């Protein structure tokens, strides 16, 4: 049930991603697969290194994005890290989307970035970090399945995981 909720929340947030080596240059037209993040890099963040989900789930097609979901192994922190990549969406779109709330411009390594929240579902608390690529965009989203927490926690975790995984992002021109 939680997988379905996360898939629906992630797909809803987009309206308004398995093997590879970290730091390797990708051809300009190749979309980076988020499931290509080395398992050791995921493990070092404290997340379960095996993807909880790849893609969008049975019957759900979101052609603009590839998606990979990782979960916290800590039963006291019930959250998922969704990592999505797109060749056609941009950081400008993320900044200009009126459903993206409490936006903050950031820098993640050499990448322009934008952190924001959404109010897609009452049962999920989220925070997103959009990271610009050339071309495209990667969005790291932390989805908590509870609302009785410090409101800043999802954003702290999203920023920490994005920073920890920055070296696994593709090198762009």
C-alpha positions as a printed Julia matrix, in Angstrom:
173×3 Matrix{Float64}:
  0.0    0.0     0.0
  2.8    2.44    0.86
  4.48   1.78   -2.52
  1.25   2.69   -4.27
  0.9    5.87   -2.22
  4.49   6.87   -2.94
  4.05   6.2    -6.68
  0.85   8.22   -6.83
  2.34  11.08   -4.79
  5.48  11.14   -6.94
  3.5   11.02  -10.18
  1.17  13.75   -8.91
  4.1   15.97   -7.97
  5.47  15.71  -11.48
  2.32  17.15  -13.08
  2.61  21.01  -12.18
 14.59   6.38  -12.05
 20.3   -0.61  -13.36
 23.91  -0.46  -13.35
 26.64   2.09  -13.93
 29.71   3.78  -12.61
 29.69   7.02  -10.63
 31.13  10.13  -12.2
 31.21   8.79  -15.74
 30.34  11.15  -18.56
 27.05  10.39  -20.31
 26.31  11.19  -23.95
 24.31  14.42  -24.18
 21.1   12.65  -25.25
 21.3    9.75  -22.75
 18.97   9.95  -19.8
 20.66   9.04  -16.54
 19.07   6.1   -14.76
 18.72   6.78  -11.01
 18.96   3.04  -10.35
 22.55   3.27  -11.63
 23.67   4.91   -8.38
 26.27   2.5    -6.99
 24.83   0.39   -4.18
 27.82   1.27   -1.98
 27.0    4.99   -2.39
 23.4    4.35   -1.34
 24.53   2.25    1.63
 26.89   5.04    2.78
 23.9    7.39    3.08
 22.25   5.03    5.56
 19.57   3.94    3.07
 18.81   0.36    2.15
 21.06  -0.17   -0.93
 18.49  -2.28   -2.78
 15.86  -0.22   -4.6
 12.41  -0.5    -3.08
 11.0    0.25   -6.5
 12.24   0.95  -10.02
  9.92   2.74  -12.39
  6.41   3.84  -11.51
  4.6    0.62  -10.66
  2.28  -1.65  -12.56
  0.21   0.18  -15.13
  1.7    3.61  -14.42
  3.62   5.23  -17.29
  5.42   8.52  -16.85
  7.41   8.82  -20.07
  9.25  12.01  -19.15
 10.94  10.53  -16.09
 13.0    7.54  -14.93
 12.57   6.72  -11.24
 14.24   4.69   -8.51
 13.08   4.57   -4.88
 15.18   3.73   -1.82
 13.93   3.33    1.74
 15.29   4.02    5.16
 16.17   0.79    6.99
 15.39   2.55   10.3
 11.86   1.56   11.42
 11.64   4.83   13.39
 12.16   6.93   10.23
  9.48   5.83    7.78
 10.57   7.63    4.64
 11.46   6.92    1.04
 13.99   8.65   -1.2
 12.66   8.96   -4.74
 15.27   9.83   -7.35
 13.86  10.89  -10.73
 15.62  12.0   -13.92
 14.33  13.73  -17.02
 15.96  15.0   -20.2
 13.2   17.46  -21.03
 12.28  19.11  -17.73
 14.35  21.98  -16.36
 15.18  23.64  -13.1
 13.42  26.75  -14.41
 10.17  24.74  -14.56
 10.69  23.62  -10.95
 11.24  27.21   -9.85
  8.23  28.54  -11.77
  5.74  25.79  -10.81
  3.2   27.43   -8.47
  2.56  24.13   -6.68
  6.2   24.05   -5.53
  6.15  25.8    -2.16
  8.8   27.38    0.08
 11.41  27.34   -2.7
 15.06  27.95   -1.99
 17.89  28.25   -4.51
 20.91  26.08   -3.71
 24.2   24.84   -5.07
 24.95  21.1    -4.89
 28.6   20.69   -5.86
 28.88  22.2    -9.34
 25.13  21.96   -9.95
 22.44  24.63   -9.73
 19.7   23.31   -7.43
 16.31  24.27   -6.02
 14.71  22.9    -2.84
 10.93  22.96   -2.38
  7.93  21.29   -0.76
  4.59  20.32   -2.22
  1.16  19.79   -0.72
  0.17  16.87   -2.93
 -1.24  14.62   -0.2
 -2.21  15.13    3.43
 -0.84  11.71    4.44
  2.64  12.36    3.02
  5.11  15.06    4.06
  7.69  15.73    1.37
 10.68  17.81    0.4
 12.35  17.92   -3.01
 15.76  18.97   -4.31
 15.85  19.57   -8.06
 19.37  19.42   -9.5
 20.1   20.83  -12.94
 21.85  18.76  -15.58
 22.75  19.68  -19.12
 20.31  18.64  -20.47
 17.63  17.86  -17.98
 16.89  17.58  -14.33
 17.24  15.17  -11.42
 14.83  15.46   -8.49
 15.55  13.9    -5.1
 12.33  13.63   -3.08
 11.97  12.54    0.52
  8.46  11.29    1.32
  7.54  10.71    4.96
  4.46   8.64    5.65
  3.55  10.5     8.81
  2.76  14.06    9.72
  3.73  14.08   13.4
  7.28  15.31   12.97
  9.44  18.37   12.73
  8.39  20.01    9.45
 12.03  20.71    8.56
 13.15  17.06    8.88
 12.23  15.96    5.32
 14.15  18.92    3.85
 17.19  18.26    6.05
 17.18  14.62    4.94
 16.58  15.45    1.25
 19.46  17.93    1.22
 21.76  15.51    3.06
 21.03  12.62    0.65
 21.35  14.88   -2.41
 24.73  16.16   -1.21
 25.92  12.64   -0.31
 24.94  11.32   -3.75
 26.16  14.29   -5.81
 29.32  12.42   -6.82
 27.13   9.69   -8.38
 25.41  12.16  -10.72
 26.41  12.13  -14.38
 29.04  14.6   -15.5
 27.47  17.15  -17.81
 28.9   19.58  -20.29
